[in-house]
Amino acid sequence: MKRIRIQIFIALFLCTIAANGQEAIKISGTKFTYPIVEKWISEYKKQNPETEFKLVRNSSEANQSDISIIAHQPTVSEVKEDKQIIFVNKYALLPVTSISNKFLENIKKRGLNKKEIEKLFFHETMLDEFYEGRATKSLDDRINIYSRESQASSAIAFSNHFGFQSMDIKGKKVSVDDIYLISSIQKDVTGITFNNLGYLFDLETRKIKDGIALLPLDINEKAKISINSTIDEALTTIENDTFETIPVEKVGFIFNNSPQNKEVAAFVKWVVTDGQKYNHEFGFLNLDKKLQVSQSEELSEKYLTAK
């Protein structure tokens, strides 16, 4: 009996060493997705405590990541032959300004249409058409446009929706993270920018953050009220309809497409299925059911089916 106990102890000890020696799944990429990715990791580990993760915050380590997060339509160079992309959720971008910006008072009551948004963010133009019977100076004399750098996912997604390239967005560029776009317009009452719902709304109160206001858009009155109410109403409205004034883009996980990459694939499949229930909590939209099912089946067939 004593010998059996010793053997069991040794086996458990060796298993512990193996588990502790397991390399963590490294994840890096678009920073505004990190809050929900942290939630996914936390919930996944409750069911799979043996799986370790490391959310990379240092750009110098990003090239060594097992999963790269991308929040715009990928180019060929971003998803090479040895890579796989699986979309995990979606996000919407809305134009926003300081609540003290006088420009708010002068926008036509019906709200900005697609062409007017293009003029604001991409063209040197006059603001006369936005004001009621008043001559104005040039656009730059009236407002300051803020956006991320050209390579940032939000800038790419926003400009692509309106038929432009990210380098075409005019105005001042903000680095590091999209959250700093909010502080920029809070400090500058003439500032206008765009951002995702998770940064525009307070995730605790579910209401628009203090000091900012969404720019009125040319959409039906019911949708307009909903989008300006709470983040939950905005998410439901945008999920159930399509608006030409509201860019919506998918978030993707890029990883090696080796059949042996089972641990990563298992986590990604969980995100595509069970992980969807956490999207709204952090201001993200759910995947379309058809895409959700097809991707889940692809992951199972390619990586998780026993061979």
C-alpha positions as a Python dict, from the first residue, in 0.01 Angstrom:
ca = {
    (1, 'M'): (0, 0, 0),
    (2, 'K'): (283, 236, 91),
    (3, 'R'): (450, 168, -246),
    (4, 'I'): (124, 248, -432),
    (5, 'R'): (92, 578, -244),
    (6, 'I'): (446, 671, -339),
    (7, 'Q'): (377, 592, -705),
    (8, 'I'): (60, 805, -703),
    (9, 'F'): (251, 1092, -538),
    (10, 'I'): (525, 1074, -803),
    (11, 'A'): (267, 1066, -1085),
    (12, 'L'): (88, 1371, -946),
    (13, 'F'): (419, 1551, -897),
    (14, 'L'): (521, 1484, -1257),
    (15, 'C'): (182, 1605, -1383),
    (16, 'T'): (222, 1924, -1184),
    (17, 'I'): (565, 1984, -1334),
    (18, 'A'): (427, 1928, -1686),
    (19, 'A'): (138, 2167, -1627),
    (20, 'N'): (363, 2434, -1482),
    (21, 'G'): (601, 2397, -1772),
    (22, 'Q'): (326, 2452, -2029),
    (23, 'E'): (378, 2766, -2232),
    (24, 'A'): (111, 3034, -2209),
    (25, 'I'): (-97, 3128, -2512),
    (26, 'K'): (25, 3477, -2599),
    (27, 'I'): (-235, 3722, -2733),
    (28, 'S'): (-168, 4070, -2874),
    (29, 'G'): (-320, 4324, -3110),
    (30, 'T'): (-588, 4592, -3114),
    (31, 'K'): (-593, 4742, -2764),
    (32, 'F'): (-958, 4843, -2740),
    (33, 'T'): (-1051, 4473, -2749),
    (34, 'Y'): (-839, 4388, -2444),
    (35, 'P'): (-1116, 4431, -2181),
    (36, 'I'): (-1338, 4166, -2340),
    (37, 'V'): (-1040, 3942, -2421),
    (38, 'E'): (-949, 3951, -2051),
    (39, 'K'): (-1307, 3851, -1969),
    (40, 'W'): (-1293, 3563, -2220),
    (41, 'I'): (-968, 3440, -2070),
    (42, 'S'): (-1107, 3459, -1715),
    (43, 'E'): (-1424, 3266, -1802),
    (44, 'Y'): (-1244, 3009, -2018),
    (45, 'K'): (-997, 2931, -1740),
    (46, 'K'): (-1283, 2848, -1504),
    (47, 'Q'): (-1355, 2553, -1731),
    (48, 'N'): (-996, 2492, -1841),
    (49, 'P'): (-770, 2586, -1547),
    (50, 'E'): (-471, 2409, -1702),
    (51, 'T'): (-458, 2654, -1996),
    (52, 'E'): (-235, 2957, -1938),
    (53, 'F'): (-258, 3291, -2119),
    (54, 'K'): (-50, 3603, -2151),
    (55, 'L'): (-208, 3921, -2286),
    (56, 'V'): (86, 4103, -2445),
    (57, 'R'): (94, 4478, -2382),
    (58, 'N'): (447, 4545, -2502),
    (59, 'S'): (462, 4592, -2881),
    (60, 'S'): (813, 4445, -2888),
    (61, 'E'): (667, 4103, -2797),
    (62, 'A'): (377, 4116, -3043),
    (63, 'N'): (560, 3919, -3316),
    (64, 'Q'): (586, 3620, -3081),
    (65, 'S'): (210, 3600, -3017),
    (66, 'D'): (5, 3287, -3074),
    (67, 'I'): (-306, 3496, -3146),
    (68, 'S'): (-306, 3839, -3311),
    (69, 'I'): (-620, 4050, -3274),
    (70, 'I'): (-727, 4251, -3577),
    (71, 'A'): (-1029, 4483, -3593),
    (72, 'H'): (-1042, 4569, -3963),
    (73, 'Q'): (-1069, 4378, -4287),
    (74, 'P'): (-732, 4202, -4322),
    (75, 'T'): (-497, 4242, -4615),
    (76, 'V'): (-323, 3948, -4784),
    (77, 'S'): (0, 4032, -4600),
    (78, 'E'): (-179, 4014, -4263),
    (79, 'V'): (-317, 3664, -4318),
    (80, 'K'): (-42, 3466, -4490),
    (81, 'E'): (-66, 3108, -4617),
    (82, 'D'): (32, 2959, -4283),
    (83, 'K'): (-228, 3166, -4093),
    (84, 'Q'): (-597, 3132, -4017),
    (85, 'I'): (-843, 3411, -3929),
    (86, 'I'): (-1157, 3352, -3727),
    (87, 'F'): (-1394, 3639, -3651),
    (88, 'V'): (-1498, 3661, -3286),
    (89, 'N'): (-1739, 3957, -3262),
    (90, 'K'): (-1819, 4298, -3416),
    (91, 'Y'): (-1811, 4661, -3312),
    (92, 'A'): (-1974, 4984, -3426),
    (93, 'L'): (-1822, 5331, -3463),
    (94, 'L'): (-2018, 5649, -3389),
    (95, 'P'): (-1917, 6015, -3436),
    (96, 'V'): (-1893, 6211, -3113),
    (97, 'T'): (-1802, 6555, -2985),
    (98, 'S'): (-1782, 6761, -2666),
    (99, 'I'): (-2121, 6833, -2514),
    (100, 'S'): (-2016, 7201, -2517),
    (101, 'N'): (-1941, 7212, -2890),
    (102, 'K'): (-2157, 7481, -3054),
    (103, 'F'): (-2149, 7276, -3373),
    (104, 'L'): (-2405, 7045, -3207),
    (105, 'E'): (-2661, 7323, -3196),
    (106, 'N'): (-2629, 7397, -3567),
    (107, 'I'): (-2648, 7055, -3723),
    (108, 'K'): (-2968, 7010, -3916),
    (109, 'K'): (-3237, 6854, -3701),
    (110, 'R'): (-3259, 6551, -3922),
    (111, 'G'): (-2894, 6469, -3841),
    (112, 'L'): (-2584, 6415, -4052),
    (113, 'N'): (-2616, 6196, -4360),
    (114, 'K'): (-2338, 5987, -4509),
    (115, 'K'): (-2220, 6255, -4749),
    (116, 'E'): (-2202, 6513, -4470),
    (117, 'I'): (-1997, 6280, -4250),
    (118, 'E'): (-1758, 6234, -4540),
    (119, 'K'): (-1721, 6612, -4569),
    (120, 'L'): (-1651, 6648, -4199),
    (121, 'F'): (-1383, 6383, -4175),
    (122, 'F'): (-1229, 6361, -4521),
    (123, 'H'): (-1270, 6692, -4709),
    (124, 'E'): (-1163, 7051, -4677),
    (125, 'T'): (-1501, 7217, -4705),
    (126, 'M'): (-1718, 7500, -4579),
    (127, 'L'): (-1961, 7454, -4293),
    (128, 'D'): (-2233, 7677, -4439),
    (129, 'E'): (-2461, 7384, -4512),
    (130, 'F'): (-2443, 7270, -4150),
    (131, 'Y'): (-2550, 7608, -4014),
    (132, 'E'): (-2879, 7788, -4040),
    (133, 'G'): (-2835, 8095, -4260),
    (134, 'R'): (-2487, 8191, -4142),
    (135, 'A'): (-2171, 8230, -4342),
    (136, 'T'): (-1882, 8042, -4187),
    (137, 'K'): (-1509, 8023, -4207),
    (138, 'S'): (-1330, 7711, -4326),
    (139, 'L'): (-1396, 7380, -4151),
    (140, 'D'): (-1065, 7387, -3966),
    (141, 'D'): (-1151, 7726, -3817),
    (142, 'R'): (-1462, 7580, -3663),
    (143, 'I'): (-1376, 7231, -3543),
    (144, 'N'): (-1083, 6999, -3482),
    (145, 'I'): (-1101, 6642, -3610),
    (146, 'Y'): (-928, 6375, -3399),
    (147, 'S'): (-856, 6018, -3509),
    (148, 'R'): (-606, 5738, -3454),
    (149, 'E'): (-300, 5690, -3674),
    (150, 'S'): (-348, 5547, -4023),
    (151, 'Q'): (-250, 5192, -3923),
    (152, 'A'): (-502, 5175, -3635),
    (153, 'S'): (-794, 4937, -3689),
    (154, 'S'): (-1063, 5193, -3602),
    (155, 'A'): (-924, 5445, -3851),
    (156, 'I'): (-909, 5178, -4124),
    (157, 'A'): (-1261, 5052, -4050),
    (158, 'F'): (-1412, 5401, -4037),
    (159, 'S'): (-1252, 5523, -4360),
    (160, 'N'): (-1323, 5199, -4550),
    (161, 'H'): (-1693, 5224, -4467),
    (162, 'F'): (-1710, 5566, -4632),
    (163, 'G'): (-1498, 5466, -4933),
    (164, 'F'): (-1168, 5625, -4826),
    (165, 'Q'): (-829, 5518, -4693),
    (166, 'S'): (-730, 5581, -4333),
    (167, 'M'): (-461, 5828, -4441),
    (168, 'D'): (-740, 6043, -4588),
    (169, 'I'): (-886, 6126, -4246),
    (170, 'K'): (-799, 6486, -4175),
    (171, 'G'): (-707, 6648, -3846),
    (172, 'K'): (-500, 6547, -3545),
    (173, 'K'): (-371, 6194, -3485),
    (174, 'V'): (-383, 6030, -3142),
    (175, 'S'): (-153, 5739, -3057),
    (176, 'V'): (-150, 5432, -2829),
    (177, 'D'): (-523, 5359, -2774),
    (178, 'D'): (-867, 5474, -2896),
    (179, 'I'): (-961, 5569, -2538),
    (180, 'Y'): (-746, 5882, -2570),
    (181, 'L'): (-976, 6011, -2844),
    (182, 'I'): (-1238, 6062, -2572),
    (183, 'S'): (-1008, 6266, -2347),
    (184, 'S'): (-906, 6473, -2651),
    (185, 'I'): (-1259, 6596, -2719),
    (186, 'Q'): (-1333, 6636, -2348),
    (187, 'K'): (-1046, 6886, -2336),
    (188, 'D'): (-1122, 7050, -2672),
    (189, 'V'): (-1479, 7180, -2702),
    (190, 'T'): (-1430, 7219, -3078),
    (191, 'G'): (-1318, 6858, -3117),
    (192, 'I'): (-1498, 6585, -3313),
    (193, 'T'): (-1395, 6220, -3336),
    (194, 'F'): (-1543, 5869, -3365),
    (195, 'N'): (-1515, 5570, -3134),
    (196, 'N'): (-1653, 5229, -3044),
    (197, 'L'): (-1950, 5191, -2809),
    (198, 'G'): (-1741, 5042, -2529),
    (199, 'Y'): (-1542, 5364, -2506),
    (200, 'L'): (-1831, 5605, -2570),
    (201, 'F'): (-2053, 5466, -2296),
    (202, 'D'): (-1985, 5411, -1928),
    (203, 'L'): (-1996, 5032, -1893),
    (204, 'E'): (-2122, 5058, -1535),
    (205, 'T'): (-2409, 5307, -1576),
    (206, 'R'): (-2459, 5202, -1943),
    (207, 'K'): (-2510, 5571, -2034),
    (208, 'I'): (-2303, 5801, -2256),
    (209, 'K'): (-1992, 5925, -2075),
    (210, 'D'): (-1994, 6264, -1907),
    (211, 'G'): (-1885, 6561, -2114),
    (212, 'I'): (-1948, 6409, -2458),
    (213, 'A'): (-2243, 6377, -2695),
    (214, 'L'): (-2308, 6165, -3002),
    (215, 'L'): (-2344, 6362, -3324),
    (216, 'P'): (-2704, 6341, -3452),
    (217, 'L'): (-2731, 6106, -3750),
    (218, 'D'): (-2978, 6090, -4036),
    (219, 'I'): (-3161, 5775, -3923),
    (220, 'N'): (-3521, 5701, -3830),
    (221, 'E'): (-3648, 5864, -3513),
    (222, 'K'): (-3691, 5538, -3321),
    (223, 'A'): (-3331, 5433, -3392),
    (224, 'K'): (-3204, 5783, -3311),
    (225, 'I'): (-3364, 5776, -2965),
    (226, 'S'): (-3237, 5423, -2902),
    (227, 'I'): (-2876, 5495, -2995),
    (228, 'N'): (-2871, 5802, -2772),
    (229, 'S'): (-3024, 5622, -2473),
    (230, 'T'): (-2819, 5338, -2325),
    (231, 'I'): (-2543, 5120, -2466),
    (232, 'D'): (-2774, 4818, -2453),
    (233, 'E'): (-3041, 4987, -2662),
    (234, 'A'): (-2777, 5109, -2906),
    (235, 'L'): (-2632, 4758, -2942),
    (236, 'T'): (-2974, 4603, -3005),
    (237, 'T'): (-3066, 4866, -3263),
    (238, 'I'): (-2739, 4839, -3455),
    (239, 'E'): (-2743, 4458, -3445),
    (240, 'N'): (-3093, 4443, -3589),
    (241, 'D'): (-3050, 4693, -3872),
    (242, 'T'): (-2796, 4842, -4112),
    (243, 'F'): (-2726, 5215, -4127),
    (244, 'E'): (-2512, 5378, -4395),
    (245, 'T'): (-2396, 5637, -4140),
    (246, 'I'): (-2274, 5377, -3887),
    (247, 'P'): (-1964, 5169, -3968),
    (248, 'V'): (-1974, 4814, -3829),
    (249, 'E'): (-1663, 4595, -3847),
    (250, 'K'): (-1563, 4245, -3735),
    (251, 'V'): (-1289, 4160, -3486),
    (252, 'G'): (-1072, 3865, -3586),
    (253, 'F'): (-820, 3631, -3424),
    (254, 'I'): (-525, 3537, -3649),
    (255, 'F'): (-324, 3226, -3559),
    (256, 'N'): (-114, 2950, -3715),
    (257, 'N'): (-325, 2707, -3917),
    (258, 'S'): (-129, 2398, -3815),
    (259, 'P'): (-360, 2102, -3730),
    (260, 'Q'): (-152, 2060, -3413),
    (261, 'N'): (-262, 2403, -3289),
    (262, 'K'): (-544, 2241, -3090),
    (263, 'E'): (-514, 2439, -2768),
    (264, 'V'): (-544, 2774, -2944),
    (265, 'A'): (-826, 2644, -3166),
    (266, 'A'): (-1018, 2517, -2862),
    (267, 'F'): (-1004, 2862, -2700),
    (268, 'V'): (-1106, 3038, -3023),
    (269, 'K'): (-1400, 2801, -3071),
    (270, 'W'): (-1514, 2870, -2714),
    (271, 'V'): (-1501, 3246, -2786),
    (272, 'V'): (-1707, 3202, -3106),
    (273, 'T'): (-1971, 3001, -2918),
    (274, 'D'): (-1988, 3041, -2539),
    (275, 'G'): (-1793, 3367, -2535),
    (276, 'Q'): (-2058, 3557, -2730),
    (277, 'K'): (-2267, 3605, -2416),
    (278, 'Y'): (-2014, 3861, -2287),
    (279, 'N'): (-2008, 4085, -2596),
    (280, 'H'): (-2277, 4332, -2493),
    (281, 'E'): (-2131, 4377, -2146),
    (282, 'F'): (-1824, 4535, -2308),
    (283, 'G'): (-1996, 4721, -2592),
    (284, 'F'): (-1939, 4469, -2873),
    (285, 'L'): (-2192, 4324, -3116),
    (286, 'N'): (-2258, 3953, -3150),
    (287, 'L'): (-2153, 3758, -3457),
    (288, 'D'): (-2418, 3674, -3714),
    (289, 'K'): (-2553, 3326, -3633),
    (290, 'K'): (-2464, 3187, -3977),
    (291, 'L'): (-2100, 3296, -3945),
    (292, 'Q'): (-2086, 3175, -3586),
    (293, 'V'): (-2200, 2825, -3684),
    (294, 'S'): (-1981, 2794, -3994),
    (295, 'Q'): (-1667, 2903, -3808),
    (296, 'S'): (-1738, 2673, -3515),
    (297, 'E'): (-1775, 2378, -3752),
    (298, 'E'): (-1457, 2476, -3938),
    (299, 'L'): (-1256, 2487, -3616),
    (300, 'S'): (-1387, 2149, -3502),
    (301, 'E'): (-1323, 1981, -3835),
    (302, 'K'): (-979, 2130, -3894),
    (303, 'Y'): (-825, 2126, -3548),
    (304, 'L'): (-1034, 1947, -3287),
    (305, 'T'): (-1155, 1625, -3450),
    (306, 'A'): (-956, 1333, -3318),
    (307, 'K'): (-727, 1176, -3581),
}
